[in-house]
């Protein structure tokens, strides 16, 4: 298989499932795509099985061949494992003939700090650019949410392709447009992509997206567990509950697939449900952890997001949990409430917790733009998450509108719409958290989100005692409520008279 001159519009390196589907997506939109994979047989099979795409595929057995096949300035997309593999591929591309004017786009789940480093490191040798991609296999094939970040001049070259292949939503309702098929992409609609900002901004926003995804999934799992354990709902009943929720304000991709998963029978034994045989240990790839660590670095209380990461860590201790279940006893109380009331209470608790989770994510991005010198458009970020991505939801239309109403909104919970929603649902929310505690059912995400809500709305917290303790043992000083902010004081605790000193 040989290349035939510079006829391709865009190149793609890495033909795992995401790479293959993104290549087909671009080809469906009329782009001629040159493709390369480290394993040549994979590339040959992929091209051989997809010879009738509108734009066409050009199989390249070498990186030199891929570079030669592309029109200048070249646009080359990398979809390989994050980390050292990205640097290795970029170096190989440069050795294969890539030039300073060529655009090299990393579409993997790279850490945003690596994207900043690479943009600087390769500045004289190519135009390095980072873009978050969310939507899984189906999103990559028919329309993902794309979060590009890098030099604005580089974005101009990538923008037409990204706007073409991104998921589309109805501009008025925000509902995803999903009337697609191979070779027949969605026509019209508002694309779920927009320029995020310079250097690592795109990958940073994708990281926060994934952190929100962690807490969204954890909250849904806790809702399922509460209804199953407390309410005794069977899988078919639970599937109907989630399907009903998906027709209301909780409508989302994750709620939709939960309803589907709940009704799935075990393929090896159809008399039982699949969830009954799925091991209760959840894996993770690191982006949720990165979000929690960054929140700690920036001093932002993203406690619910962090709790979702810790919940996965706890789930991994399967053998320890099984052993502990035989020795550590919980409460023996039985739930005597009504199922219908419980379902509604859990629904409201889920919605309120979801508001807090997103508030934490956007609060983190707000601090990040100050810390890293970016200007992030939160209304736009919410809007490009409405379709294509894993957290796509009707809810995001409300978030986008909230930031359009008030671009300086300090916290999502303070928007009038969400403030009313929290007020209306908090009684049920509190009852669900209390029920979980009373019956010994772990609901860390629900509880953490509620603690965030109560902490944020408290004019006074017990941190006064905490800071006094710090001053007592470490002379860390404190501020006074009756003095201007910024003035520091210290009590000479060992002195018999304990005088106060102004520092």
PADREN-692375 format. One line per field, with one value per residue (C-alpha): residue number from 1; x, z, y; chain; residue in three letters. Coordinates in pm, 1 decimal. Each point is the difference from the previous one (the first is absolute). Example, Ala and Ser with C-alpha at 12.3 -4.5 7.8 and 13.67 -1.06 7.14 Angstrom:
<nodes>
k: 1;2;
X: 1230.0;137.0;
Z: 780.0;-66.0;
Y: -450.0;344.0;
c: A;A;
r: ALA;SER;
</nodes>
This chain:
<nodes>
k: 1;2;3;4;5;6;7;8;9;10;11;12;13;14;15;16;17;18;19;20;21;22;23;24;25;26;27;28;29;30;31;32;33;34;35;36;37;38;39;40;41;42;43;44;45;46;47;48;49;50;51;52;53;54;55;56;57;58;59;60;61;62;63;64;65;66;67;68;69;70;71;72;73;74;75;76;77;78;79;80;81;82;83;84;85;86;87;88;89;90;91;92;93;94;95;96;97;98;99;100;101;102;103;104;105;106;107;108;109;110;111;112;113;114;115;116;117;118;119;120;121;122;123;124;125;126;127;128;129;130;131;132;133;134;135;136;137;138;139;140;141;142;143;144;145;146;147;148;149;150;151;152;153;154;155;156;157;158;159;160;161;162;163;164;165;166;167;168;169;170;171;172;173;174;175;176;177;178;179;180;181;182;183;184;185;186;187;188;189;190;191;192;193;194;195;196;197;198;199;200;201;202;203;204;205;206;207;208;209;210;211;212;213;214;215;216;217;218;219;220;221;222;223;224;225;226;227;228;229;230;231;232;233;234;235;236;237;238;239;240;241;242;243;244;245;246;247;248;249;250;251;252;253;254;255;256;257;258;259;260;261;262;263;264;265;266;267;268;269;270;271;272;273;274;275;276;277;278;279;280;281;282;283;284;285;286;287;288;289;290;291;292;293;294;295;296;297;298;299;300;301;302;303;304;305;306;307;308;309;310;311;312;313;314;315;316;317;318;319;320;321;322;323;324;325;326;327;328;329;330;331;332;333;334;335;336;337;338;339;340;341;342;343;344;345;346;347;348;349;350;351;352;353;354;355;356;357;358;359;360;361;362;363;364;365;366;367;368;369;370;371;372;373;374;375;376;377;378;379;380;381;382;383;384;385;386;387;388;389;390;391;392;393;394;395;396;397;398;399;400;401;402;403;404;405;406;407;408;409;410;411;412;413;414;415;416;417;418;419;420;421;422;423;424;425;426;427;428;429;430;431;432;433;434;435;436;437;438;439;440;441;442;443;444;445;446;447;448;449;450;451;452;453;454;455;456;457;458;459;460;461;462;463;464;465;466;467;468;469;470;471;472;473;474;475;476;477;478;479;480;481;482;483;484;485;486;487;488;489;490;491;492;493;494;495;496;497;498;499;500;501;502;503;
X: 0.0;157.9;-85.8;-66.1;125.5;-131.3;-375.0;-116.1;-160.7;84.2;208.3;-75.9;242.1;-131.5;-268.9;-147.5;-379.3;-4.7;249.2;-185.9;-332.7;137.1;158.3;-332.8;-178.4;232.2;-30.5;-381.5;27.5;195.7;352.9;261.7;176.1;350.1;31.1;296.5;25.1;306.5;-136.4;-27.7;-244.1;-251.7;24.2;-35.1;-304.7;-164.3;51.8;-103.5;-327.9;-88.6;61.3;-326.4;15.1;-96.0;343.5;212.1;278.3;368.0;189.4;358.4;235.8;261.5;-1.3;207.9;-280.2;-261.7;193.9;41.0;-371.9;-116.6;-67.4;192.8;-21.5;-54.7;-259.8;87.8;-213.0;158.2;-216.1;238.9;31.2;65.2;349.2;333.8;-163.6;-114.5;353.1;137.2;-247.9;66.0;375.2;-51.6;-222.6;263.8;263.0;-238.7;-15.4;-262.6;75.9;-35.1;-322.5;-164.8;-272.1;35.7;-313.1;6.5;-352.7;79.4;-74.4;325.5;67.1;-40.8;341.9;156.4;-181.7;144.4;346.9;-29.9;-124.3;314.3;233.0;-101.2;-68.6;281.3;-60.9;-379.4;-325.3;-94.3;-364.3;-214.7;-365.0;-220.8;-233.4;-300.5;-270.6;152.8;-8.7;-339.6;86.3;325.4;-185.6;-301.1;79.9;198.9;28.6;332.0;195.5;290.3;276.9;315.4;115.7;-296.8;176.9;24.9;-369.7;-87.5;140.0;-178.7;-330.7;-178.4;70.1;-97.4;-324.2;-89.1;61.7;-121.6;-335.1;-286.8;-281.2;-315.6;101.4;-325.7;-69.2;355.7;-120.0;252.8;-68.4;61.9;-145.1;325.5;123.7;329.2;60.5;-293.2;104.2;-235.1;-81.2;-45.5;-9.3;246.8;339.2;118.5;342.3;151.9;344.2;64.4;321.5;379.0;250.5;-148.8;-346.6;-175.8;145.8;-61.9;-371.3;-12.8;158.0;-269.0;-263.9;132.0;1.3;-366.6;-59.0;141.5;-238.3;-296.4;51.8;53.8;-320.6;-201.0;153.9;-90.0;-357.7;-20.2;145.4;-239.1;-307.2;115.6;107.6;-249.8;-297.7;50.7;-64.0;81.8;205.5;-299.4;-162.2;323.5;35.0;-346.7;82.8;314.4;-179.7;-264.7;266.7;153.1;-317.9;32.3;257.2;250.4;6.1;355.1;205.7;111.1;-358.4;-101.6;268.5;-68.9;-360.5;129.6;266.0;-250.0;-220.1;286.8;-1.1;320.0;95.6;136.3;-307.8;-310.0;-194.4;203.1;88.6;344.7;50.2;-31.7;320.1;205.4;274.0;-45.5;344.3;28.4;320.3;133.9;247.4;110.5;-187.0;-233.8;301.7;167.1;-311.3;-3.0;373.1;-30.3;-290.6;222.1;284.2;-229.1;-181.9;-341.9;-240.7;-82.9;-74.3;-274.4;225.4;278.6;-247.6;-91.8;367.8;32.9;-315.0;172.4;308.4;-216.8;-175.4;339.4;50.5;-237.4;169.6;40.9;-364.1;-121.6;209.2;-111.9;-366.6;28.7;141.2;-133.6;-372.8;-223.2;-349.0;-274.1;-284.7;-245.1;-139.8;-375.4;-73.8;-185.5;174.7;-159.0;104.2;351.6;38.3;-105.2;226.4;299.2;-78.6;6.0;314.1;168.5;-89.3;114.1;325.5;55.2;-36.3;268.8;230.8;-14.4;34.6;327.6;126.7;-75.8;137.0;324.1;20.6;-64.6;298.1;212.9;-47.1;127.6;291.0;107.9;-82.4;-288.7;-336.3;-257.3;-354.2;-210.6;-321.9;178.9;164.4;-339.4;-147.4;261.8;-67.0;-368.5;68.5;252.7;168.2;-60.2;-155.1;-234.9;-327.9;-299.7;134.7;292.1;-234.9;-101.2;364.8;81.7;-296.7;105.6;342.0;-150.4;-225.6;295.7;350.2;141.0;-201.2;216.3;-160.6;-260.5;-207.7;-59.4;-179.8;-372.1;-110.5;237.4;-58.6;-371.0;72.2;222.1;-256.6;-277.2;197.0;207.7;-249.9;-8.4;376.1;57.8;-243.3;181.7;341.8;-146.4;-165.6;327.3;184.0;-274.8;-2.7;374.7;-4.6;306.3;-99.2;320.2;-77.9;-348.8;136.0;302.5;-209.6;-238.3;292.2;130.5;-341.5;-28.9;358.1;-28.5;-320.7;141.2;103.2;205.2;186.2;196.7;324.3;43.3;88.7;216.6;202.2;32.6;139.2;252.7;103.1;28.3;240.0;171.7;-32.7;-176.6;-192.7;-366.1;-221.1;-268.7;-361.2;31.5;315.1;63.7;63.3;367.3;105.5;163.8;-1.4;164.0;-59.5;310.6;-151.1;289.5;6.8;-197.3;-194.6;-45.9;31.6;-113.8;264.6;-62.3;227.4;
Z: 0.0;-104.5;24.0;-314.7;62.1;222.9;-38.2;359.9;199.1;344.8;152.7;296.2;201.9;224.3;-124.1;318.1;14.1;71.7;-277.9;-254.1;82.9;-9.4;-339.7;-133.5;143.6;-189.0;-316.9;28.8;-14.0;-324.7;136.3;-153.5;296.6;-1.1;275.4;168.2;270.3;160.7;-96.7;-378.0;-21.6;210.5;-237.7;-309.4;139.1;100.7;-340.4;-180.0;191.1;-56.9;-366.3;-73.0;238.3;-155.0;54.4;-28.8;205.7;-93.4;169.2;93.4;112.8;120.6;162.1;-291.1;-227.6;214.1;-5.4;-378.3;-48.9;169.4;-152.6;156.0;257.2;134.5;264.6;194.4;280.0;261.6;188.3;207.4;370.6;206.5;136.8;-149.6;-310.7;-112.4;21.2;-182.7;-287.0;-34.0;-17.2;-260.2;-202.5;1.4;-111.2;-274.3;-150.4;189.9;-24.8;223.7;-175.3;54.0;261.8;234.0;209.2;310.3;50.2;280.3;370.3;58.8;319.4;-74.1;144.3;-257.2;-274.9;124.3;8.9;-347.2;-158.2;126.9;-64.2;-364.9;-77.2;-256.0;-160.0;-41.0;122.4;292.3;105.5;255.0;-22.8;243.6;-161.5;183.6;-110.8;-6.1;-308.2;-127.5;57.2;-192.9;-287.4;-32.5;197.3;320.2;222.6;-85.7;232.3;-195.0;168.0;-140.5;-205.9;-161.9;-338.3;11.0;84.4;-325.0;-196.0;210.0;53.2;-325.6;60.5;368.2;-69.0;-269.0;203.7;342.6;141.9;-89.1;218.5;-66.7;60.1;179.3;216.2;36.3;-74.6;-186.8;-367.6;-49.0;-342.5;-132.4;-177.4;-160.4;-296.9;100.8;274.8;173.0;-211.6;173.2;370.0;231.7;22.9;342.0;-29.7;55.0;63.4;373.4;43.2;-37.4;70.8;238.2;42.5;-218.3;177.8;335.9;-73.4;-118.0;332.4;194.5;-226.7;101.7;367.9;-32.2;-183.4;301.7;246.2;-239.0;-28.6;374.0;83.9;-241.4;147.8;352.3;-109.6;-145.4;317.6;229.5;-201.2;-30.4;362.8;186.3;-233.5;-116.9;-363.7;-253.6;-311.9;-230.9;240.8;28.9;-376.6;-27.7;271.0;-178.1;-334.8;156.1;147.9;-345.4;-123.1;252.0;137.5;60.8;-371.4;-93.7;-181.3;328.7;127.8;-338.0;-2.7;366.4;-88.2;-278.2;214.7;277.0;-227.4;-160.0;64.6;47.6;-351.2;151.5;213.1;-109.1;314.3;199.4;-52.3;-113.9;291.2;244.4;-138.6;-73.9;264.4;213.5;-63.9;-219.4;-189.2;-84.2;-247.0;198.3;-128.6;300.8;228.7;-192.0;52.2;374.5;31.2;-198.2;219.2;304.9;-168.5;-73.8;334.1;-151.4;203.3;-268.7;275.9;-184.5;-301.3;229.7;184.0;-328.1;-54.3;354.1;-50.4;-288.1;216.1;272.3;-253.1;-100.4;354.0;-76.3;202.9;301.3;-19.7;-14.6;305.5;186.2;-73.4;224.7;294.5;-15.0;61.5;-104.2;117.0;5.5;-76.9;-282.4;-244.5;46.6;-237.0;-329.3;-324.4;-200.6;250.8;15.8;-378.9;-11.7;291.4;-163.1;-329.9;167.7;195.1;-322.6;-174.4;290.2;33.9;-374.1;24.6;269.9;-200.0;-304.6;220.2;128.0;-351.1;-125.1;319.0;-62.3;-359.7;119.0;233.3;-266.2;-248.4;260.7;94.9;-353.4;-188.6;-208.1;-85.8;4.9;-128.4;233.6;-197.9;-306.6;190.9;131.9;-348.9;-164.2;265.2;-100.2;-271.2;-85.5;339.2;282.0;232.5;-265.5;161.5;-21.3;322.1;-189.6;-194.4;336.0;97.2;-328.8;42.8;358.2;-113.9;-292.3;245.3;223.1;-137.4;341.2;185.1;297.4;63.3;-196.1;316.1;14.9;-335.2;53.1;-174.8;188.4;327.1;-29.1;-92.4;305.4;225.1;-135.5;27.1;312.9;242.9;-202.0;-48.4;375.5;67.0;-248.8;154.1;346.4;-114.5;-144.1;325.2;216.2;-197.6;-50.7;-377.1;-137.3;-191.9;8.7;-307.5;117.8;343.8;-130.8;-239.0;282.6;225.3;-277.7;-30.7;374.9;30.4;-288.6;134.3;354.4;92.2;286.0;17.4;283.5;-175.1;268.4;248.2;-257.3;-64.9;373.7;40.8;-275.9;175.5;332.6;-113.3;-294.8;36.2;-337.0;96.5;-60.8;-124.3;213.3;-94.1;141.9;-195.7;-372.6;-207.3;-42.5;346.8;187.5;375.1;232.2;363.0;202.4;137.5;229.9;171.4;328.1;-111.1;-359.5;-165.4;-359.1;-245.2;-333.6;-253.5;
Y: 0.0;328.7;366.8;201.1;350.2;274.8;-51.6;-43.9;282.5;-132.8;-277.0;-223.5;-211.7;-277.8;-236.5;-137.7;28.0;375.2;72.3;-210.5;160.4;354.1;-71.8;-130.2;303.5;235.1;-207.6;11.3;379.5;-10.9;22.4;-225.4;-159.9;-148.1;-261.1;-168.9;-263.1;-151.5;-343.0;16.1;-290.8;195.8;295.8;-219.0;-179.1;328.4;162.1;-317.7;-20.4;367.4;74.2;180.3;296.8;336.4;155.3;-310.6;-155.6;-12.3;-280.1;85.7;-279.1;252.1;341.3;127.4;-115.3;173.3;328.2;-25.5;-70.2;321.1;339.7;287.2;138.0;-349.2;-78.6;-315.3;-145.1;-224.9;-250.1;-208.1;-74.7;311.8;52.1;-97.0;-149.7;346.3;141.5;-302.8;38.2;374.4;-62.3;-272.6;232.4;270.6;-248.8;-114.4;348.9;201.0;371.6;309.8;107.0;-340.2;-36.8;-299.9;-57.1;-220.7;-135.6;-242.9;40.3;185.6;188.4;369.1;83.5;-234.1;189.5;329.7;-153.5;-148.9;321.5;173.5;-292.9;-41.0;367.4;30.8;-340.1;-25.0;152.6;-220.5;18.8;-184.4;-94.2;-183.5;-253.0;-141.4;-236.2;-344.1;-219.0;115.7;364.4;-30.0;-167.0;229.5;314.4;55.6;302.5;163.3;230.5;154.9;195.8;155.7;294.2;179.7;6.3;-378.6;-23.9;178.4;-294.3;-262.2;180.5;-100.0;-369.0;12.6;186.4;-252.3;-316.4;116.8;-105.3;232.6;131.3;194.3;364.3;84.8;-304.5;-125.8;-354.2;-219.7;-67.8;-370.4;-79.6;-142.2;-311.5;-107.3;227.0;222.5;243.3;241.2;304.8;335.7;71.8;168.1;-175.9;-116.2;154.5;342.4;140.5;-38.3;196.2;-7.0;-278.9;-260.2;154.4;-256.7;-299.8;169.5;44.1;-363.0;-102.0;187.5;-155.4;-340.9;96.5;96.9;-327.9;-186.8;164.9;-24.7;-375.7;-41.4;188.3;-214.3;-314.5;112.0;73.2;-351.5;-152.4;186.6;-97.3;-359.7;-44.5;217.2;-12.8;-356.2;93.1;-268.7;59.9;35.5;246.4;196.0;9.1;152.5;256.0;116.3;3.6;224.1;227.3;25.4;166.9;283.3;242.0;-282.5;-90.1;-95.4;-257.1;-157.5;-34.0;-144.2;-268.6;-80.7;-85.2;-223.3;-169.4;-75.5;-209.0;-191.3;-373.6;-198.6;-121.5;-322.9;-65.0;196.8;-90.9;252.1;365.4;107.6;242.1;-288.6;-151.8;314.0;25.7;311.6;149.0;310.5;76.0;345.0;149.0;304.7;305.1;5.5;-18.0;284.0;213.8;-65.5;70.4;321.8;111.2;-50.8;188.6;296.2;-9.8;-71.2;-219.4;-256.9;-249.5;-188.8;-57.1;-120.9;-222.5;-168.6;-83.2;-136.3;-208.4;-177.9;-49.4;-154.8;-221.7;-140.8;-137.2;-286.3;-272.9;228.5;107.0;-358.6;-88.0;313.5;-73.0;-307.0;195.8;356.3;16.1;287.7;100.9;-261.5;242.4;-72.0;252.6;35.1;286.7;-10.0;-83.0;279.7;265.0;-144.3;7.6;365.7;94.5;-169.0;173.4;340.2;-87.3;-105.9;324.9;219.7;-192.8;32.6;378.9;6.3;-226.5;225.7;307.9;-143.6;-71.9;350.3;156.5;-189.1;124.6;355.8;-18.4;-168.0;282.4;244.8;-223.4;-90.1;319.4;-131.0;153.7;-278.2;45.6;-213.2;43.4;-134.8;-284.3;-110.7;27.9;-223.8;-265.5;-18.4;-257.9;-266.9;-31.8;-247.1;261.4;141.0;93.0;231.9;148.3;159.0;225.8;150.5;47.2;170.7;234.1;76.8;120.8;190.9;182.3;81.1;-42.6;91.6;-266.9;-98.9;-337.5;-193.7;-50.2;377.1;12.0;62.3;-320.5;-227.8;183.0;-77.6;-362.1;-47.5;162.9;-221.5;-322.7;38.7;-153.7;-322.4;19.4;18.8;-283.0;-226.1;69.6;-61.3;-323.7;-124.0;73.3;-149.2;-324.1;-29.1;43.7;181.3;312.8;207.3;209.4;98.9;86.7;186.6;208.4;91.4;95.3;226.5;165.8;54.8;118.4;244.8;154.6;39.5;353.1;-141.6;-331.3;-164.9;91.9;267.4;-275.0;-174.2;315.6;67.1;-351.2;70.0;318.2;-185.8;-273.0;166.5;378.3;7.4;317.8;81.0;281.3;166.3;65.8;353.6;89.4;57.9;-312.7;-70.5;114.9;-287.1;-58.5;-249.3;-89.3;-73.9;-319.8;-106.9;342.8;7.8;309.1;-125.7;341.2;52.7;115.1;168.7;-164.0;
c: A;A;A;A;A;A;A;A;A;A;A;A;A;A;A;A;A;A;A;A;A;A;A;A;A;A;A;A;A;A;A;A;A;A;A;A;A;A;A;A;A;A;A;A;A;A;A;A;A;A;A;A;A;A;A;A;A;A;A;A;A;A;A;A;A;A;A;A;A;A;A;A;A;A;A;A;A;A;A;A;A;A;A;A;A;A;A;A;A;A;A;A;A;A;A;A;A;A;A;A;A;A;A;A;A;A;A;A;A;A;A;A;A;A;A;A;A;A;A;A;A;A;A;A;A;A;A;A;A;A;A;A;A;A;A;A;A;A;A;A;A;A;A;A;A;A;A;A;A;A;A;A;A;A;A;A;A;A;A;A;A;A;A;A;A;A;A;A;A;A;A;A;A;A;A;A;A;A;A;A;A;A;A;A;A;A;A;A;A;A;A;A;A;A;A;A;A;A;A;A;A;A;A;A;A;A;A;A;A;A;A;A;A;A;A;A;A;A;A;A;A;A;A;A;A;A;A;A;A;A;A;A;A;A;A;A;A;A;A;A;A;A;A;A;A;A;A;A;A;A;A;A;A;A;A;A;A;A;A;A;A;A;A;A;A;A;A;A;A;A;A;A;A;A;A;A;A;A;A;A;A;A;A;A;A;A;A;A;A;A;A;A;A;A;A;A;A;A;A;A;A;A;A;A;A;A;A;A;A;A;A;A;A;A;A;A;A;A;A;A;A;A;A;A;A;A;A;A;A;A;A;A;A;A;A;A;A;A;A;A;A;A;A;A;A;A;A;A;A;A;A;A;A;A;A;A;A;A;A;A;A;A;A;A;A;A;A;A;A;A;A;A;A;A;A;A;A;A;A;A;A;A;A;A;A;A;A;A;A;A;A;A;A;A;A;A;A;A;A;A;A;A;A;A;A;A;A;A;A;A;A;A;A;A;A;A;A;A;A;A;A;A;A;A;A;A;A;A;A;A;A;A;A;A;A;A;A;A;A;A;A;A;A;A;A;A;A;A;A;A;A;A;A;A;A;A;A;A;A;A;A;A;A;A;A;A;A;A;A;A;A;A;A;A;A;A;A;A;A;A;A;A;A;A;A;A;A;A;A;A;A;A;A;A;A;A;A;A;A;A;A;A;A;
r: UNK;UNK;UNK;UNK;UNK;UNK;UNK;UNK;UNK;UNK;UNK;UNK;UNK;UNK;UNK;UNK;UNK;UNK;UNK;UNK;UNK;UNK;UNK;UNK;UNK;UNK;UNK;UNK;UNK;UNK;UNK;UNK;UNK;UNK;UNK;UNK;UNK;UNK;UNK;UNK;UNK;UNK;UNK;UNK;UNK;UNK;UNK;UNK;UNK;UNK;UNK;UNK;UNK;UNK;UNK;UNK;UNK;UNK;UNK;UNK;UNK;UNK;UNK;UNK;UNK;UNK;UNK;UNK;UNK;UNK;UNK;UNK;UNK;UNK;UNK;UNK;UNK;UNK;UNK;UNK;UNK;UNK;UNK;UNK;UNK;UNK;UNK;UNK;UNK;UNK;UNK;UNK;UNK;UNK;UNK;UNK;UNK;UNK;UNK;UNK;UNK;UNK;UNK;UNK;UNK;UNK;UNK;UNK;UNK;UNK;UNK;UNK;UNK;UNK;UNK;UNK;UNK;UNK;UNK;UNK;UNK;UNK;UNK;UNK;UNK;UNK;UNK;UNK;UNK;UNK;UNK;UNK;UNK;UNK;UNK;UNK;UNK;UNK;UNK;UNK;UNK;UNK;UNK;UNK;UNK;UNK;UNK;UNK;UNK;UNK;UNK;UNK;UNK;UNK;UNK;UNK;UNK;UNK;UNK;UNK;UNK;UNK;UNK;UNK;UNK;UNK;UNK;UNK;UNK;UNK;UNK;UNK;UNK;UNK;UNK;UNK;UNK;UNK;UNK;UNK;UNK;UNK;UNK;UNK;UNK;UNK;UNK;UNK;UNK;UNK;UNK;UNK;UNK;UNK;UNK;UNK;UNK;UNK;UNK;UNK;UNK;UNK;UNK;UNK;UNK;UNK;UNK;UNK;UNK;UNK;UNK;UNK;UNK;UNK;UNK;UNK;UNK;UNK;UNK;UNK;UNK;UNK;UNK;UNK;UNK;UNK;UNK;UNK;UNK;UNK;UNK;UNK;UNK;UNK;UNK;UNK;UNK;UNK;UNK;UNK;UNK;UNK;UNK;UNK;UNK;UNK;UNK;UNK;UNK;UNK;UNK;UNK;UNK;UNK;UNK;UNK;UNK;UNK;UNK;UNK;UNK;UNK;UNK;UNK;UNK;UNK;UNK;UNK;UNK;UNK;UNK;UNK;UNK;UNK;UNK;UNK;UNK;UNK;UNK;UNK;UNK;UNK;UNK;UNK;UNK;UNK;UNK;UNK;UNK;UNK;UNK;UNK;UNK;UNK;UNK;UNK;UNK;UNK;UNK;UNK;UNK;UNK;UNK;UNK;UNK;UNK;UNK;UNK;UNK;UNK;UNK;UNK;UNK;UNK;UNK;UNK;UNK;UNK;UNK;UNK;UNK;UNK;UNK;UNK;UNK;UNK;UNK;UNK;UNK;UNK;UNK;UNK;UNK;UNK;UNK;UNK;UNK;UNK;UNK;UNK;UNK;UNK;UNK;UNK;UNK;UNK;UNK;UNK;UNK;UNK;UNK;UNK;UNK;UNK;UNK;UNK;UNK;UNK;UNK;UNK;UNK;UNK;UNK;UNK;UNK;UNK;UNK;UNK;UNK;UNK;UNK;UNK;UNK;UNK;UNK;UNK;UNK;UNK;UNK;UNK;UNK;UNK;UNK;UNK;UNK;UNK;UNK;UNK;UNK;UNK;UNK;UNK;UNK;UNK;UNK;UNK;UNK;UNK;UNK;UNK;UNK;UNK;UNK;UNK;UNK;UNK;UNK;UNK;UNK;UNK;UNK;UNK;UNK;UNK;UNK;UNK;UNK;UNK;UNK;UNK;UNK;UNK;UNK;UNK;UNK;UNK;UNK;UNK;UNK;UNK;UNK;UNK;UNK;UNK;UNK;UNK;UNK;UNK;UNK;UNK;UNK;UNK;UNK;UNK;UNK;UNK;UNK;UNK;UNK;UNK;UNK;UNK;UNK;UNK;UNK;UNK;UNK;UNK;UNK;UNK;UNK;UNK;UNK;UNK;UNK;UNK;UNK;UNK;UNK;UNK;UNK;UNK;UNK;UNK;UNK;UNK;UNK;UNK;UNK;UNK;UNK;UNK;UNK;UNK;UNK;UNK;UNK;UNK;UNK;UNK;UNK;UNK;UNK;UNK;UNK;UNK;UNK;UNK;UNK;UNK;UNK;UNK;UNK;
</nodes>
